[in-house]
Amino acid sequence: MLKKNMIIFMSFASILIGRSEPKNTFSESHLNEIDLEINKAIKESKIPGAVLWIEKDNNLYHQKYGKKCLTPAPKSMEKDTIFDAASLTKVMATAPSIMILVEEGKLSINDPVTKHLPKFKGVQKNKITIKQLLTHTSGLPPVLPLKPEWKGYEKAISLCYSAEIRNTPGRHFRYSDVNYIILGEIVKRTSGLSLKSFSHKKIFAPLGMKDTGFTPKKTKIHRIAPTTKEKGKLIHGVVHDPTARAMGGVAGHAGLFTTANDLAKFCRMIVNDGFGEDKRILKKQTIEVMTKSQTSMFLHKVRRGLGWDIDSKYSSPRGNGFPKLESFGHTGWTGGSVWIHPKSKSFVILLTNRNHPFERRSIKPLREEIGTLTAKAFKL
């Protein structure tokens, strides 16, 4: 009995420290290569630092690298550093909130947007569905104009109503923040709660994601990785995205803050068919619908799920190892990314603040390399 208890303790301890038993699910050499690649990116000033979390069937590797802050004084990265999630907001908060409302019978993905937002009207706009917003095939522009300068959540929604259609709805893929600002408003109108309150109540709190949410408290600022400087002032503890910031920090396309540990809880829910620990967040069928291609035959080489990216020019975190069409993920402008393979119950999370203390070039090559090496470490 004592020996059995020792084995259980060793197995649990190995998960906590990030490495499994000697007969490892992961390839040790590839874990070392991942460490080298991230440290190389730091040395070459492509990122100031990063937090990595890779997991397969409850075996995990969680590591920190470099600095979370370079100015005004360097500070070491911590494993529980809070990052601006940027567009990961779309798949962590907005899309699942919409699908929870679908499960509750309060809307359908095939509903025209005008059913829920009557002011969103026009010859082409009347044809746009919630599904087209989720898959970025609405024909709406990528962003809202920032000039002339404006502020306020309601002003942003007004600008969405007046936005001009660029393409025939359903015929073209154009990644658009406007789509998700509108989806956030649909959550608000349909549920009676702001996206911040709804996602916390229905997703983050039940999953125990204690460091995930919009407009983080000032008491946590010492744990938050800052982003870039604007007009000589460091953006720290407030959302980096200028539109989300003008909206007050709560928007369907950006504004969420999170940690690698919290994001891992979310990913674990996805690979466990909607279950997070002892509570179901989404139905298995809902997860399946969200993570299978929902784009039409008109879009040839672009495959998008409901929120999730499956195969497009944004699929760099997949690398050259995660199976196409059987895996999915998303990226964030500030440097975060996630890629998930449900069949093997595996995922990779890379969180960085690549635009601190200034905007750098894309870290697409780093994401690709980490994805490739992770798939090899998983032996996919």
Beta strands, then each sheet from edge to edge (+ up, - down):
strand 1: 49-56
strand 2: 59-69
strand 3: 75-76
strand 4: 83-84
strand 5: 213-214
strand 6: 229-230
strand 7: 233-234
strand 8: 256-258
strand 9: 275-276
strand 10: 279-280
strand 11: 303-304
strand 12: 309-311
strand 13: 328-331
strand 14: 337-341
strand 15: 346-352
sheet 1: 3+ 2- 1+ 15- 14+ 13-
sheet 2: 4+ 8- 5+
sheet 3: 6+ 7-
sheet 4: 9+ 10-
sheet 5: 11+ 12-
end
